Amino acid sequence: MIGGGASGDVGGFIASTVLRGVDYIQIPTTLLAHDSSIGGKTAINSAHGKNLIGTFYRPQAVIYDLSFLKTLPQEELRSGFGEIFKHALLDGEDTVHSLMSKTPKTSS
């Protein structure tokens, strides 16, 4: 399965329910999908809310091709970096400083 978070969720959900668990490989194309593809949460939206129909089903493998990230618009990269920064905050001040020291400064 190649794609971002939404396609990964739908594909993983289908894989988990077809024949009670078909093996699949995830190839994430966004920063957010890089994070979500390893967790195994697969869900789809319904009329009653977001991600209410789903399963936990991990892919057989996750393949990261970083060249996909070069195709993303700045807004998508910032969104993904926000998730990375959140995890750094949860880990502590040292992790935040380490992340910030390795992050190139860009103009908005």
Sequence and secondary structure as in RCSB ss.txt:
>XXXX:A:sequence
MIGGGASGDVGGFIASTVLRGVDYIQIPTTLLAHDSSIGGKTAINSAHGKNLIGTFYRPQAVIYDLSFLKTLPQE
ELRSGFGEIFKHALLDGEDTVHSLMSKTPKTSS
>XXXX:A:secstr
 EESHHHHHHHHHHHHHGGG    EEEE SHHHHHHTTT EEEEEETTEEEEEEEE   SEE   GGGGGGS HH
HHHHHHHHHHHHHHHH HHHHHHHHHHS     
